[in-house]
Every structure is written in structure tokens, then in C-alpha cells.
Amino acid sequence: MRSFALIGFLAAAAPVSAAPHWIKANFHAHGARDQLRDDGTETPLELHKALRAYGFDFSVHSAHSSINTGPDAAAQFRAQSASEAALVVPGLTALLGEELTVAPGPNYQSRTRMLGRDAPGNLDHMSVFGMKELIPNRTPMAEACRRAHQDGGVCLVNHPGPGTMMWEEGLWEAPENRALVDGLEVYNGQALTAVGIDFEGRYREATSYGGLGLHFAAVTGADTHGPKSVERARGKLAGLGTAGKLLKLVLPVVAGTRGELACATLVKAESASLADVVAALKQRRTVALYEMKDLTVELSGLGEVKKSGDVALKLTLSRKVGEVTLYREGTAVQTWQDVDHVEWKETVSRPTAYVFGARDGAGRMLTSAVWYEPPR
């Protein structure tokens, strides 16, 4: 009898893995200078609390590498990392990462042209987190990703561009770099809210077999620099003259005072721990959202590479949205209006990538791809 009681006790005490569920995550945000330098206006604690108030479960403070280049930068990173790991924000996993400026490539431009006017140059920026040590500013991209991966971290390409304040042409896409990327930022809260730019097309192109044929996740980043960051960015549109006025007409209208925080990545993970979120990112179990409050998504095979030519896709949303579009190899093949679920079946004879997008007013959604690779 005692042995059965002991077995029962051990079974009750054994940890039980939680079923994967949606974690609301932000991987790109800036705080005020603390032990480590950054260019936001909120303290790290205020930053993480703001993310939690907007319903986030996982928050990365991605401090700029470009302003942490002194001899004490590595020590400051370790101190800041320990400090943020010790912060208590109930319901939130808060941690320090970097927005790393990688070494420039052959097409780097220090100044560019935007709408016929002189504009800032390229910003070759990645969000890296999960690493134990600071990755020095202007580390070559491939080396930076190897360092992050060695520590169990990830590399996400921010505002992929190319263009002003975005990546230079062809650098992250280069063969020696692209296979090391874990995710691409399809919505940047600052850029989308301030100037109406998204990067959905870059993701669809990169993940199609007719494009780069990459297997990586669709992610987002608020890129917040504080409560007034979008207001300041929109104020600069006046310098673009008539072009700036036209841009203002197409900017999304977002509820609340911090439109950049309308960006979120849903990550299907067992918990909001760093290890579980990283594992889910690497398995591409992500959905990118902008101004789609409280929307949850179920997609059969999300992020998977299926060794079959028999395509069977079923997308289910937690509420109806204005339209859903299915992209096959980067090209729209069907759009459904006012729906909360859709299905698609066909047979393909060659490798094919599928991505679902959605629109609902100012709201946008893009899933990570599902890839089908028929046996030869």
C-alpha cells in the first residue's frame, strides 16, 4: 500500500508540460540610459510595464549596439542583463537583448533618397536576444548570428528594407547570411504607425521557393522609443513637403495613444520563458499582428515543412475579419470577405510556400508560412 501511495505522490509532484498556447511577444524596443546606453525615454522598468499594460507576456529591451562601443560596454551589458532579469512585472518575462548594427556590406549607403529628397542612410539592424554576452557593434552578420545561436538565442532582421533607415540591398539576403536568420520583422510599429510602411512582401518573397526559399518566422517589433516616439516621427513628415502630406493621408488610424504597441507577435509556446519562446520561434510557430486586438489564430501546420504534395490548409480566427487572403509562392490566389475561417486544398508537384494574410480596418495579420515539398 505504501509503495502505491509513494508512486501516486511522485506522479502528482512531477512537472507537467503545459500545452502550447499563444504568448504575446515584443522583440524590439528601446529604453532610457540605465547601466547600458539606449535612446528611449522610459526606464527599462517603465518600458516593460508599458508592454505588460498592453497585454504582452514577453518583452525584450533591444538596446542599440551603436551607442555601446566603449571598453566597459561588455561589463555594462552583463550588469544591465542581470538587472532586467531581476525586475518584477507580474505576468511578464522581461529581458535584455540588443538591436545590433552589423558590419556594412558592399551596397551600404550613408545617405539615401526618399520621395525625391535627401534622407538618412541604411540601418542594418537585427534584434538578437538569448545570448550571454554583448555582441560588439558592427560584428559581421553571420558571425553575430553564430554567437547568438551558440548561446541558445535568436537573430531577427528588423525593418528589412531596403531603403532609408532600413537594410541595404542584398546584405541579409546574401547566401552566407540568410540561412542564419530566425525571423523577419513584417510589421515595425514605429515605421507602420508613423509612415505606413510594412514588410509583408519581403516575407512572402523570401519564403517562396521562387524567391529565396527560406524557412523562417514572421515576427513584429514595436520599435518604441517612448510614449511620444510616433508623434515625433510623424512631426518630421513636414520636412517632406507635399509627399509628407500625402503620407499622412494613408497612415493607419490606431486606437490608443501608443500606436507602435499595436504590433505584436503571437508565439505558440509552452510558456513565456525565454527557452520556450526561442524554441517556438525556431519552429516558426508565429503569427504577426498589427492593430488586431485580442485576435487569436489557428492554422494547421503553421511553420511546418510538409513532405507531401497534398495541400490541406485550414485557418480559424477567433472572430470575423474584413478579408483573408491566401498567398501561394508570394502571389495572392484567393481572398475571402468577412470570414472567421477558410480552407484550401490542392495537389502540387513542386515545392510550394503558403502564407495567409488578413485585413480588418487598419488591422493586419500575416502568418508564418507552411511549406510543402512533394517527394521527387
C-alpha positions, 0 to 999 in steps of 0.5 A: 500500500505504501509503495502505491501511495509513494508512486501516486505522490511522485506522479502528482509532484512531477512537472507537467508540460503545459500545452502550447498556447499563444504568448504575446511577444515584443522583440524590439524596443528601446529604453532610457540610459540605465547601466547600458546606453539606449535612446528611449525615454522610459526606464527599462522598468517603465518600458516593460510595464508599458508592454505588460499594460498592453497585454504582452507576456514577453518583452525584450529591451533591444538596446542599440549596439551603436551607442555601446562601443566603449571598453566597459560596454561588455561589463555594462551589458552583463550588469544591465542583463542581470538587472532586467532579469531581476525586475518584477512585472507580474505576468511578464518575462522581461529581458535584455537583448540588443538591436545590433548594427552589423558590419556594412556590406558592399551596397551600404549607403550613408545617405539615401533618397526618399520621395525625391529628397535627401534622407538618412542612410541604411540601418542594418539592424537585427534584434538578437536576444538569448545570448550571454554576452554583448555582441560588439557593434558592427560584428559581421552578420553571420558571425553575430548570428553564430554567437547568438545561436551558440548561446541558445538565442535568436537573430531577427532582421528588423525593418528589412528594407531596403531603403532609408533607415532600413537594410541595404540591398542584398546584405541579409539576403546574401547566401552566407547570411540568410540561412542564419536568420530566425525571423523577419520583422513584417510589421515595425510599429514605429515605421507602420504607425508613423509612415505606413510602411510594412514588410509583408512582401519581403516575407512572402518573397523570401519564403517562396521557393521562387524567391529565396526559399527560406524557412523562417518566422514572421515576427513584429517589433514595436520599435518604441522609443517612448510614449511620444516616439510616433508623434515625433516621427510623424512631426518630421513628415513636414520636412517632406513637403507635399509627399509628407502630406500625402503620407499622412493621408494613408497612415493607419488610424490606431486606437490608443495613444501608443500606436507602435504597441499595436504590433505584436507577435503571437508565439505558440509556446509552452510558456513565456520563458525565454527557452520556450519562446526561442524554441517556438520561434525556431519552429516558426510557430508565429503569427504577426499582428498589427492593430488586431486586438485580442485576435487569436489564430489557428492554422494547421501546420503553421511553420511546418515543412510538409513532405507531401504534395497534398495541400490541406490548409485550414485557418480559424480566427477567433472572430470575423475579419474584413478579408483573408487572403491566401498567398501561394509562392508570394502571389495572392490566389484567393481572398475571402470577405468577412470570414472567421475561417477558410480552407484550401486544398490542392495537389502540387508537384513542386515545392510550394510556400503558403502564407495567409494574410488578413485585413480588418480596418487598419488591422493586419495579420500575416502568418508564418508560412507552411511549406510543402515539398512533394517527394521527387 
